[in-house]
């Protein structure tokens, strides 16, 4: 049974994350210390690091969710569904749900401003993208029904999705209406998967 007391378990993790996010959004990531987060959350710094090994993970805490989605897209797809179709369905489902990993969750603009203002967070976000790319490579290489180039597909998909997400973040930071940004996000996803399916270069006439 998971611990849920004052020093361990999901409730403690959620409390630490909530407090850290509030402080970072109010004051900026680089000006808030882990000690301050721990004090505000009513735990020790050791407890904070038990749940979040790196300070950056207090804010960028969706990597586990993203890994789960990538693995599910490969492992749990229908027998007649290709990997690319499954990844497309996943991306559009995140869009429709306004999931945090689509960048379209309500109230995301302050989060994106905080990340953009911190070189440390930007660097960590790039590391996470690289880790996710390697996760997808591993899944594709072990999939008996996938006979394409795992490294290339993973690189193109992660880079493409990251580009869509960054543009969505930029538009939200600029104050564009959420529905307008969502429509643009959808159009760019369509272009991304069209490029992944048919190639980027124009076809000869």
Secondary structure, DSSP 8 states (H G I E B T S, - for coil): ----SSSSSHHHHHHHHHHHHHHHHHH-GGG--HHHHHHHHTS-HHHHHHH-SSGGGGT---HHHHHHHHHHHHHSS-TT--HHHHHHHHHHHHHHHT-GGGT-STTHHHHHHHHHT-HHHHHHHHHHHHHHHHHHHHHHHT-TT--S-HHHHHHHHHHHHHHHHHHHHHHHHTT--HHHHHHHHHHHHHHHHHHHHH-SS----
